[in-house]
């Protein structure tokens, strides 16, 4: 399951220019002004200055002192003399500060006060999303996020991990999931400046499955990336909307056009963000592996020398290094593959995707034929979701079988079977590892019949350019190729989709 990243940092952007004193009612002071009015004006000024000081304390990280001051300021009758904008922002910042001090009840009370001052304010609703997620209340987070998206007059700065978490939470609720994606789509939301075409494909799929065919053309208009176009072409649900002979839906041409678009957008200005990762991934699809290495040489060297980026940059640098791993593997530089995967894991630990990169190290070890080392690497991981447990177990299952440990193999198998509903991929891989092609075919056919999993299943079956298998993958890759050719699998593919040949390399390099 995707992990949820706290979003409290988002409020800094929302409140960067907020000060309490900016719009406090003031009365011009003159020698003839009654003393009581002059005194009240001085009280207002002092009160506003105290807010500014408390807000600056909170921004600088001294949230304890800030909250102590804000509690007193929130209880003051002078708060009512602020106009609605400043009253709402003051309460919002107090709520954020209380949340940072792990006082969710107080935080929620202040945020509700903020909404009373500024009903439907997108920034306050977004702050409530942060609090909801931190309190493990995904339903409330979904409601507040949907409201914020509808009220916002520009794309919201919502972290993509939050969207992934809510997507997972709604995996069995297609109507609600479609509503969330539609709200994001209508808001113009992007991931670090890039169109989240994978999510728009999810939205189009939900529209196709839930009687919203009228909305599909508008959704498809914002899908122009090669991997997503392959999925659209392969899935018969989109045959009414996709002309496979139209250059617009040609994945190879789309890949090249996507590279050009990323360049024009200023990608290669040195920024470490989602665009750079997207650029490297597209180069890999086009089999331009040397260019991936050129793109990442200096970064990899800096990391190897012990340099570390900020947490915000670490997320993207780690995935760039992951692209480098794929390029090295294809170019036969296997002695560098594991070392680079470990660098990615070290940098990834600074960001939100550390667990995925640790798992990648284990999968690289397995592919290199270092099965026992892979099992040992997986054994160090804990606090995993059900999907993560299945990923861990499939590596441990192979390691146990190799060393002849029947009890350990049975234990790993039991974990995978227990999680098979949410992790059919690993259930299928386990069956291939066992040589049970009948069982693996049954799982693959289930995936093809599942509205939720069909797209990924069809994508995995497309005929792409491949590289020779690494030592640890030879047997299971051969089993996969045999599985693809089975009559029962082919019949199900023909019913729901199609397999085509592309002059591109898929993410499963040797399949």
C-alpha positions, 0 to 999 in steps of 0.5 A: 500500500502506498505510504502517506506522507504528512503534508504540513509543509504545504502550508508554508507555501500557502501562508508564505506572505501571511502576517496577522497585522496586514489588515488589522483595523486601524484608526488614524491617531490625532491629538484630538482623538479620545484617549480611549480610541488611541489606547484601543488602537495601540492594543490592536497594534500590539496584538497584531505584532504578537501574532506576527512574532508567533507566526515567525516563531512557528515558521522558524521551527519553534512551534512549542513557543509559537503555540503557547503564544497562539493559544493566548492570542486565539482566546483574546477578544481582539481576534474579532477585530481582525477582518475575516481574511486575517482572522481565518489565516491566523486560526489556520496558522494556529491549527497548523502549529497545533498539529505540528505539536501533535495536538490534533484536537486543538488543531482541528478546533482552530481549523474549524474556526478558520473555516467559519471565517473563510467558508470553503477556503481551499488553503484551509481545507488543504490543511485539514487534509494534512490533519486528516491523514496524520490522524489516519482518517482517509475518508475525511481527507478525501472529503476535504480534498475534493472540496478544496479542489472544487474551490481552488482557483489554481492547481493545488499543491497536493503531494502525489504520495497523498493522491496515491494513498487515497487512490489505494484507500478507494481501490474497492470504491470505483465511484468515489475514486473516479470522483477524486480523479475527476476533481484533480483533472478539473483542477489541472493538478500536476506532479512537479509540473508534469501531467500525471498521465497514468492517473488520467488513464486510471480516470478514463478506465473508470469512466469506461467501466462506469457509464461515463463514455461521454467524458473519455475523449476529454480525458484522453486528450491529456494522455500523450505519454508512450506507456499510457498510449500502449495501454490504451491501444491494448485495451478494447475498452478504448477501441471507440476512442483510439485510432491505432493507425493515427500518429497521435496514438503511436507510442514510438512517435509519442516517446520522441515528442515527449522528450522534445516537450520535456527539453522545451519545458526547461528540463535540462536546466539542472533541476532535480524534479519529476521531469528529469525522472520522466526524461530518463524513463523515456530515454530507457523506453527508446533504448537510449541507454548511453544518454541515461548514463550521460545524464546521471554520471555527475550525479552518481559520482557526487552521491558516491563521494558522500554528497546528499541532497535535500529530502525534496530532491532526494526523492527524484535523485533516487529514481534517477539512479534507478534509471541508471541501474536499468541502463547499466544492466542493459549495457552489460555493466553488471558489476556497477548495477548493484553498487548503483542500486545501493546508492539509490537506496541510500539517497532514497532513504532521505525521501518518501520512497526509501522502502521501495529502493531498499526492495529494489536492492533485493530484486537486483540481487535476485536477478544477479543470481545472488538469491540468498543475499536477496533474501537476507536483504528483504529480511531486514525490512519491517512494518510492510503493507500487505503488498510489501509483505508479498514482495518480501515473501516472493524473494524469500520463497525463492531463497528458501527453495534454493537452499532446500528449506521446506519450512521457510518456503512454506511460510513464505508461500503462505504469506503470498497466498494470504495477500494474493487479492492485493498482490496477484503479481507476486502470487503469479511470480511465485507460481512461475517460480514453482513451475506451476504454469496452470496456476500462473495462467489462472492468476493471469486470466484473473488479472485480465478479467479484473477491471482494475488490473487489466491494463497492467496485465495487458501492458506486461504481455505486449511484445517489446524489445528485450535484452538477455535475462540476467542469471537469476532471471533465466528460468522464470523469464522462460516460464513467463514466455511459455505462459504468454503463449498458452491457448487459454491466456491468448483466448482471454487476451483476445476477448478483452484486448490485444498484443502488439509489437513495439520498437520500444523496451519495456520496464521488464527488460528481459520479458 
